[in-house]
Amino acid sequence: MKKESEIASFLAKTADGKKIVLFDGVCNLCDSAVQFIIKHDKKDVFRFVALQSELGLSICKHLGISFSKMDSIILFDPGTAYFYKSSAVIEIGKSFGGFWKLSPVFRIVPIFISDYIYDYVAKNRYNWYGKKESCMIPTAELKAKFL
């Protein structure tokens, strides 16, 4: 794993103002979510890192994210904040613009309820959607979106 200073330097060079989505690289549901984000990311806001990768683990360590939070999607906005579970989903949605800008309205649902629903889906995601043997390999045109 890379040292924290190396991670900060790497992110400053490669992320360059982009938000980083850390996701379960072997989960079919998570892969579909990444494809959905890419499709709706008209402003090229996001970059992607599999949680299982060396970089994903290093970023989590850099942020002080405990292993218990690594079963979730994590949105990292370097220099600002990070979000996970339902909060990450809402933050990602509001970045899309249009109808999606209304996603913060879901914050009226108490976080413990929205995270309970998120956790229920996360707990069952492999049973419902399946699991890959390894992380997806992006196509040549999408390679720049993955760190």
C-alpha positions in Angstrom: 0.0 0.0 0.0 1.2 3.5 -0.7 2.0 6.0 2.0 -0.4 8.8 2.8 1.8 11.5 1.3 2.1 9.4 -1.9 -1.7 9.0 -2.0 -2.3 12.8 -1.5 0.3 13.6 -4.2 -1.2 11.0 -6.6 -4.7 12.3 -6.1 -3.7 15.9 -6.6 -2.2 15.0 -10.0 -4.7 12.4 -11.3 -8.0 13.4 -9.8 -7.5 17.1 -10.6 -10.7 18.4 -9.2 -12.7 15.2 -9.9 -14.8 13.4 -7.3 -13.8 9.8 -6.8 -16.3 7.0 -6.5 -15.0 3.9 -4.7 -17.0 0.9 -5.4 -17.1 -2.9 -4.9 -15.3 -4.0 -8.1 -16.7 -7.6 -8.1 -20.4 -6.7 -7.5 -22.7 -6.8 -10.5 -25.0 -4.2 -8.9 -22.1 -1.9 -8.2 -20.8 -2.3 -11.8 -24.3 -1.4 -13.0 -24.2 1.7 -10.7 -20.8 2.7 -12.1 -22.2 2.4 -15.7 -25.2 4.5 -14.7 -23.0 7.2 -13.2 -20.8 7.2 -16.3 -23.8 7.5 -18.6 -25.2 10.5 -16.6 -21.9 12.2 -15.9 -22.3 14.8 -18.6 -19.9 17.2 -16.9 -17.1 14.6 -16.4 -17.1 15.0 -12.6 -16.3 11.5 -11.5 -13.4 9.1 -11.5 -13.7 5.5 -10.3 -11.6 3.2 -8.1 -12.4 -0.4 -7.0 -12.4 -0.7 -3.2 -10.4 -4.0 -3.6 -7.6 -2.4 -5.5 -4.3 -1.2 -3.9 -5.3 2.4 -4.7 -8.8 1.9 -3.2 -7.4 0.4 0.0 -4.8 3.2 0.2 -7.5 5.9 -0.3 -9.6 4.4 2.4 -6.6 4.3 4.8 -5.7 7.9 3.8 -9.3 9.0 4.7 -9.3 6.9 7.9 -12.3 4.9 6.7 -12.7 1.8 8.7 -12.9 -1.6 7.0 -16.6 -1.8 8.2 -17.5 1.1 5.8 -15.8 -0.6 2.8 -18.9 -2.7 1.9 -20.5 0.6 0.7 -20.1 3.0 -2.2 -17.9 5.8 -1.1 -17.8 9.2 -2.7 -14.6 11.1 -2.0 -14.3 14.8 -3.0 -10.6 15.4 -2.4 -10.0 18.4 -0.1 -13.6 18.6 0.8 -15.3 15.5 2.3 -16.3 11.9 1.8 -19.8 10.3 1.8 -20.9 6.7 2.0 -24.0 4.7 1.8 -27.2 6.7 1.0 -25.4 10.0 1.5 -23.0 9.1 -1.3 -25.9 8.1 -3.6 -27.6 11.5 -3.0 -24.4 13.5 -3.5 -23.7 11.6 -6.8 -27.3 12.2 -8.0 -27.2 15.9 -7.4 -24.1 16.2 -9.6 -26.0 15.0 -12.6 -28.1 18.1 -13.0 -31.6 18.2 -14.4 -34.2 16.1 -12.6 -31.4 14.5 -10.5 -30.6 17.9 -8.8 -33.7 17.1 -6.7 -32.1 14.1 -5.1 -31.3 16.1 -1.9 -35.0 16.0 -1.2 -34.5 12.5 0.0 -32.6 13.9 2.9 -35.9 14.4 4.6 -35.9 10.7 5.2 -33.8 10.2 8.4 -30.4 8.9 7.6 -30.8 5.9 9.8 -33.8 4.8 7.6 -32.1 5.4 4.3 -28.9 3.8 5.4 -31.0 0.8 6.8 -32.5 0.3 3.3 -29.1 0.8 1.7 -27.6 -1.8 4.1 -30.4 -4.3 3.3 -29.7 -4.1 -0.4 -25.9 -4.1 0.2 -26.2 -7.2 2.4 -28.1 -9.1 -0.4 -26.4 -7.7 -3.5 -24.4 -10.8 -4.3 -27.4 -13.1 -3.9 -29.7 -10.9 -6.0 -27.3 -9.6 -8.7 -24.3 -12.0 -8.5 -20.6 -11.5 -8.2 -17.7 -11.4 -10.7 -14.5 -13.3 -10.3 -12.5 -10.1 -10.7 -12.9 -6.4 -11.1 -14.2 -5.1 -14.4 -11.6 -4.0 -17.1 -12.8 -0.7 -18.6 -12.9 -0.3 -22.4 -10.3 1.9 -24.0 -12.7 4.8 -24.2 -13.6 4.6 -20.5 -10.1 3.9 -19.2 -9.4 7.6 -18.4 -12.3 7.5 -15.9 -10.7 4.9 -13.8 -7.7 5.6 -11.5 
